[in-house]
Amino acid sequence: MDDRELQGGIRRRRAVWGACLAVALLAACSATSSHKVLSIFFDGVPEPGAQATSAGGKVAEEAAAPAPPTVFAHGPYADKQCDACHDRRANNGLVAPREELCQRCHDLQLDKAYVHGPLASGGCLACHDPHSSRFRYLLAAEPTTFCVRCHDAAAVAASPAHGGDPGDCTACHDAHMSDQKYLLK
C-alpha cells in the first residue's frame, strides 16, 4: 500500500467519524443527551449545568449578557393583525396601493405650506419600516444620520444655519410638514 492510498484511507475514516459525530450531535436535543453523546467522543466533558472552569481550575466569570435591543413594533404587526395591511387572498399583497396604505389608519392632514417630499407622494416607507425597527417612530435607520441618507451631508453642513454640523435634524425641522420654509418648527 503506497502513501497516497494510506492517506486516502485515513481521510475517509475521519470523514465517517466526523459524519457520525455530526449526526449524534444533531440527534442530541437536550443538554443531558448532548453530554452523553459528547462523552463518548471526548474526555472531560463537563456535566450539564456545571460552571466552566479555566485551565487553573478557577470558575470562569460569567459574562454579563447584554440587554436585548429595544424593538419598536407597528401596532397591527405587533398584534398579528396582518390583514390590516395585507390581503392574503392576493398572495399577501396589500389591501390598498402602497402610496395610500398608511393613510388608511394614520390621519395626516397635509394642510401645511411645506410638506416633506416622501410624505407628499405617499412614500412613508422611504423613512419608516412598516413592521418593526430598533429606532423610535419605526425609522428605517439611525436617527442621528437618518436625513443624510437622502440629503447631501456636505451641502447641509455648508449651510450657515447648521454651523458645519448637521446634528439632530428634528431638533429644528419637522420631518413631515411645516408652514415654514425648510420644514422648520
Disulfide bonds with the S-S distance in Angstrom:
none
